[in-house]
């Protein structure tokens, strides 16, 4: 039932932040550590997107998710009561996104062609939003209300961080699978 006590998903904010910081450190290193053939070539047996496109998508999507957490923490909106959809509850409770079940919204879809500079710009903008959330962690922890996610319902600030972490791990696993296919 939406809005019920079953919406409660225990979220340890410090763990979500630490996981996101680690994620950014790992994935940003791909820009320096990977040859262009690994980074920019898709492996259709795994994904139609290249590792670069997945990274771009993650960083763009995370920027939006982190912004939602900051908006709630800043109290600058008339946020409605949090309410998860069934899908949102499953994702946040299980900490996992199934592959191939959703399509990226246009705003965070990667372009067909990318270069390292575009990736660096995307990760820099997204990392800045994470740094802002880290600086405002107490406000994020205490933020009331929720903002609407297109599939998962109205998420709290902490739920937005958990969603960003889960989404990041989902796409990072696909990136690793593509890179493994390229070397195998």
Residue, then its C-alpha position, 0 to 999 in steps of 0.5 A: x500500500x503506497x504511503x504505508x509503514x512498508x515504505x520504510x527502508x532503513x538507509x544509513x546515509x554515511x554508507x550510501x555516501x561512502x559507496x557513491x564516493x568510492x563509485x566515483x573514484x573507481x569510474x573516473x579512473x576509467x577515463x585515464x586507465x582504459x584505451x579508447x578501444x575498450x572505453x568507446x566500443x559497444x559489445x552488443x552481446x552485452x549492451x548496445x551502449x559502450x562503457x563510455x555511454x554507460x558512464x555518461x548515463x550514470x553521471x548524468x542520472x546521478x546529477x539529477x538524483x543528487x540534485x533532488x536530495x539537495x533540493x529536499x535538504x534545502x527546504x526550498x520546495x513544497x515537498x509532498x509526503x514520501x510514497x514509494x511505488x511497488x517498484x520503488x519499494x522493491x528496488x530500494x529494499x533489495x538494493x538491485x535493479x534487474x537488467x533490461x527492464x527500463x529505458x533511460x529517459x531522454x534527458x540522461x540518454x548518452x549521445x551516440x558519439x562521446x570523447x574523453x572530454x565530454x566524459x570528464x565534463x559529465x563526471x565533474x558536474x556530477x561529482x560536484x553535486x555529490x560533494x555538495x550533498x556530502x557538505x550538507x549531509x545533516x540537512x539531507x538526513x533531516x530533510x522532510x518530504x519527498x520528490x517524484x521519481x518517474x517510476x519509483x514514487x516520491x522519494x526522500x532525500x536519503x532514498x534519492x541517494x540510495x537510488x543513485x547508489x543502486x543505479x550506479x552499481x547496476x550500470x557499473x556492473x554492465x560496464x565491467x561485463x562489457x570490458x570483460x567481453x572486450x578482453x575475452 
